[in-house]
Amino acid sequence: MIQHSPSAIGLDFGTTNSVLAVAQQPGEADMLLLDGPAAQSAVFRSALCLWEEEGEPLGLASEAGPWAIAEYLAFPQGSRFLQSFKSVAANASFEYASVFERRFRFEELGRLFLAKMAARARGALNGKTQRLVVGRPVEFAGSRPDEALARTRYDAMFGPLADEIHYVYEPIGAAFSYASRIADPATILVADFGGGTSDFSVVRIEAPGAARRCTPLGHAGVGIAGDRFDFRIVDHLVMPLLGKGGSYRSFDKVLDIPGGYFTDFADWSRLALMRNRRTMAELDKLRRVALEPAAIERMIAIIDQELGYQLYDAVGTLKRALSQSDIAEFRFEGAGLSIAAEVRRDAFEAWIAPDIAQMERAVDQALARAETNASAIDRVFLTGGTSLTPRVRRLFVERFGEDRIAAGGELTSIAHGLALIGQQDDIAAWAA
């Protein structure tokens, strides 16, 4: 039997979650539901779990998405749980991830993830599709992102999936999705807040039936988002108990413990990768000369016992609670460490204030590039999981007013819009 590929697939490959949409009928796109351990869902966690198993290629078995979480929780110390690996796409210093002494380049991790994702799509992604539209951030994550490198890695990752690959800014995908819900012409600011990046696009939407429904006017982005907020929480609540700010003795000198270990520990894309022979040996050497060796022992234990997911879950629980209440409790236990700390929302907002300021500057930049004043924006469409953070939403309410804020489909709007873009005859006009 010949399998007919859909006319277009939109893929939102996110730092935290990935989503697929399929467009087969003109002007319509449907979310693709993927099998999960408990139920089907359109949202598939951007995570991998690998473990050693005889008979498998390279001696490793793997799972992705919610299946990766289930495998990890069943056998944490015998597996490696990788998350937020999209964050290193534009990082030239990242050459490979060492997993059980085997090396994986970014595109190899990506292809493995996509293969596992496709396996849960009930055959919808078997073989090459005709046209695949992949979202990309306006600005990749990292302090000095190499966009050309990220594009090369993306090509190697996504190339085998389709006859045509097109990359489109993620907020433009969200703009197309929002346009499908409204009938009146409008100038909108799309603000997309994910796990690794925050992206902004000013778009003119015309009434249905127009020759061109959406016209991009200007874009800007910054390589920080929800994962940076997580970093702030870990930095304030966990790192002081793991040796941050401490010292070690070198001959007759007392020196500060290098900050790189703590930076890596609080970064979800790097934490699991710290469990390698060289890093663990360095930390053990540091433990022997540290003025507070017990703190370094706790860090070693968390890494060695693969407790990164539990820490991530505790941080996420706190963020969600603070989105609903002014006060919430952070709780984490494991590896001889027990933390129970009351956190006020205003304290959390003070921690992320530098990040909010960077986001606001990116909004200014998007408006300036679009040659549009804030007063000319009819609607602000907020999307992405981090847009649910009250301080993020308040940034736009204070500037544009509550009546101009729109939201919805926080985790699915980008993929939905990318699939709609895939139906456009002039798709090259949207390429980024």
N, C-alpha and C positions, 0 to 999 in steps of 0.2 A: 504494500500500500504506500502511495506517495503522501508524504506529510507536507502540507502547505504551510509556509511560514507566515506569521502575521505581517501586515504591511509595515508596522513599526513597533519597536519596543523602546520604552523609556526606562533608563536605569539610573536611579539615584544611589550611587555608591557613597555611603556616608561614613564618617568617622565612627559613629556609634551604631547606626542602623542603616540597612540597605533595603530599597524598595523597588519593585518592578511594576510597570503598567504596560498594557497591550492595547494598541489602536488598530482596529480592523474595519470599523464603520466610519465614514467621513464625519469628522467633528466629535467623535466619541472615543473615550479611552476608559478601560476598566483596570482596576488593580488586580494584580496576579496574586492569588492566595498561595502560600507555601505551607507545606506540611510542617508541623511542629510536634514535639513530644506529647503535648497536651491537646492542642487544637491547631487548626489552620490560622494563619495570620498573614497580612500583607507586609508586615514589618519583620525583617530578618536581621538579627543582631550581627554586626560586622566583627565577628570574632572567630578564632580558630582554636581548636584543641588538638594536640598531637601527642601520640604515645607510641612506645616501642611495641612492635608486634611482628612475630616471625611470619614470613610468607608475603608480607606487604612490600611494595616498592620502597627501596631504601631502608626497609625494616621498620617503617613508620606507618601507623594508621592515623586517620584524622577525621574530624567532623567540624562543621561550621554552624553559625547561628545559634538558635536555642539548643540544638543538639550538642554543640560544643560545650555549652554551659552544663548540660546534663551529664556529659561524659566526664567533664572536669570534676563536678561535685561528687561523682561516684568514685573517682580515683585521683584525688588532687595531687598527691606526692609523686605519682607515677606518670604525670602528664605535664604538658606545657600549655598554658592558656594565654593566647595572644589576642589583644584587643587594641583598638585605635591605631592599627598599623597604617591606615591611610595617612596619618600625620607625618610619616617619614618619606612620602612620595617625592617631595622636592628637596630632600635633605641630602646634599652631596656627601656628607660624612658617613651616611648610612650605606654600607656596601652589602651587608648580608646579616641575617639573623642566625645565630648559632642555636640549634635545637637538637639536643642529644648528640652533640658533636657533628651534626650535619649542618651545612650552610644553605640558607635560602635567601635568594635575592628578593627584592620587593615584588617584582612581577611574578615570581614563582609562588609566593604567598598569595598574591592576588588571583592567579589562575586556579590555585587549589581551592580558594574560597569560592570562586565563581562556579567551579565544577560541583562542589558540594551544594551550593545554592540551587543550581540547575537540577540536581538529583531530587530536590524536594519540590520541584515545580510540576510534577506529574506529567513530564514529557513536553511541556510547553516550550522548553528551550532546547529540545533535541535538534541537533544539526545547526547549520548557520541560518540566522534570520536574515531577512532582506535588508533591513535598515535598523541600526541601533543608535539611539541618541543617549549619550552619557553626560550626566551633569558634572561640572567641575567648578571649583571655587573661583571667585574673582582673584583672590590672593591666597596662595597655598599657605599651609601652616609652616611655622618655623621663623627664626630670626632673619635668615638670609635665604629665602626659598629660591631654588633654581627651577624656573618654569620650564625651560627646555628639557631638563632632566626628567621632570615630572611627566611631560608629554611623551617622552621616549618610553618611560616605564608604563604609562597608560596604554600606549600603542601595543606594547608587548603583552600587556595583561588582557586587553579587550579585543585585540585584533582577530583572534580565532573565532569570535562569536558571530560575526556578521559580514555580509558582502560590503556594506557601507558602515563606517563608523563616523559619527559626528559628535563633537564636544560642544556643549552649550553651557553658559553660565547658569549656575543653579537658581539664582533668583529670577532669571528669565523664564525658566520652567515654571516656577511658582506663579509668575505673572500670567502665563498662558492659562494655567489652571484657574486662577482667580477670574480672568476674563470670561471663561466659560460659564461663570455664575452670575454675571451682570449684563445688563442691556444698555445702560447709558454710557456715553463716552466719559472718560476720566483720565486724569494724569495721576499715576500711582507711584508710590515709593514702596518697593518690596524690600523687606528686611528679613533675611534668612539667617537664623542662628542655629548652628549645628553643634557638634562636639569639638571640632577642630578649627573651624573658621566662621567668621561673620561676614556676610556679603550683602551688598546693597545695590539695587538697580532702580533707576527712574524710568518709567515706561508710560508711553501714551497708548491708551486703549480706545479704539473706535467702536462704534455701534456694530452689532452683528450685520453681516452682509458687506462690510467694507472690504475693499480690495486687499488691504493689509490691516488685520485686526490689532496687532501689537507692534509698536515701534519703540525700540530701546533708545533712550536719550543719554544715559550716562551711568557709569558703574564705579564702584569702589569696594574695597574689602580689607579685612585685617585678619591675620592668621592666629586669632585667639577666639575662644568661645567657651562652651561648657566644660571642656577638659581643663581649661585654665582656671575656671571657678573651682573645680575639684582640686587642682594643684594648691590653690589658696587654702582650702580647708585642711588638706593633708599637712601643708607647711605649718599652719598655726596649731593644729591639734595633735598631730602625730610626730612630726619630725623632731621636736624638742625632746621627746622620749627615746629617740633613736640616735641621739648623739649630735644633732645639729646645734651649732654654737659651742660645741665642746672642743677640747684640745688633746693633743698627744705629745709625747716626749720623744725628741730625736737628739740623742747624745745629751748635751747639757742645755738644750733649748726646748722651750714649750711652744708648739705651733698650733695654729687653727686646723681643725680637720677639714680637708678639701671639700668644697661645696658640691662638686660634681656628683658624688654618690647620692646626695639628697635630691638633687635636681632629677637624676634618673629615676630614683625611687618614686617620686611624686608624679611621674609622667607614665600614664597607662601604657603607652606604646613601648616603653623601655623597661618597665619593672620586671616583667617575666624574663626578659633577655639578660637580666643581671645574674640569673642562675646559670653561670658558666664557670668553668674551672678557674680561669684567670681572675675574674672579679671576686669570686668567693675566696680565693687565696689572698687577694689584696685586702679584703675586709677582715680576714682572720689575722693577717699581719697587723692591721690597724688596731684590732681589738687588743692585741698583746701590748701595745704601747699607749693606748688611750688612757686618759686620766679617769674616765668613767667607762670601763670595759663592758659593764652590764648593758649599757645603751647600745653599743655596737653589736653585742650578742643578740639583742632583740631584733635589730635590723637583719642580721644574718639568719635568724630563725624564721622571720616572716618570708624572706626570699626562699630559703631552703624548703620550707613547708608549703610553698606555692599558695600563699594566702592573699595574693593580689586581688583576686575576684571578690573575696569577702570584704576586703578593705574598700574596693570600688562600690560594692553594694551598700556598705555602711554610709559612705559619702553620698551616694544617690538617695538613700533614705532620708538623710538629713536635709538635702536640698529640696526634696519634694515636701517634707514637713514644713520647712521654712517658707515655701510658696503658699501654704495654707494658714500658718500661725506665726505669731511674732516671736515665739520661743519654742525651741525644739531640742531634743537630746541627741547627741552623737554617741553611739555605742559601738565599740569594737573590742573583740576578745580573740586572743590567739597568740601562740608562740611566747607565752609568758607575759603577754601584755594585755592589760585590761584598762580600757578608757571609757569613762562615762562623763561626758561634759555637756553642760547646758549651754546652748548657743542662742544668742539673740539675733533676730533678723538684721537689726541695725549694725551689729558687729560684723556679720557676714558681708553686709553691703559696704562696710568700711574696708574690708579685706579686698573686695573686687573693684573698688573705686578706680584704681589705675586702669583696669581693663575696660570699665564702662567709658572712661574718658577717651580711650583709643577708639572704641566703637563710635562714639559721638563724632570724633574727628573724621572717621571714614564716612559717616552720613553727610557731613559738611562737604567732603570731597566729591561724593556722588552727586549732590545737588549742584555743586560748582561745575562739574564736568557736563552736567545736563543743561547748564545755564538756566536753572530753574530755582525760584525762591520757594522757601517753605510754604508761603501763603498760596502758592499755585498748586500745591499737592492736594488733590481731592480725597484720596484715600491712602492710608498706610496699611499695607498688608503684611502682618507679622506671621512668620512661619518658622519651622524648626523647633525641636524640643526645648532649646534654651530660651526661646521666646516666651515660655511660660513662667520664667523667673520674674517675680514682681518688679525688681529693680530695672530689668531690661524693658519691660512694658512701660514703666513709668518714664523712662527716657523719652519715649515717643508721645505719651500722653501729655507730659509737660510742654513739649515742643509743638505738637500738632493739635492737641485737644482730644478728649475721649471720643467725641462724635465722629472723628475721622479715622479711628482705629478699626481695622477689620482683621479677622483671624479665622482659622479653621483648617482642618487637614494638616495639622502641624507636621506630621510625619510622612504624609503621602502626597502633598500638593506638588512637590517638585517632580517626582516620577510621573504623575498624572499629566502635568504640563509638558514634560519632555516627550511623552508619547504623542501628544497633540502636535508638537513641533515637527515630529517625524513624518507627519502627513503633509507638510507644506511643500509645495513645488519648488519654492525658492529657499530650501533649507540651508543652503550655503550662506545665506544672509544672516543666519543666526549663529553661525560657527564662531567659536571663541578660541 
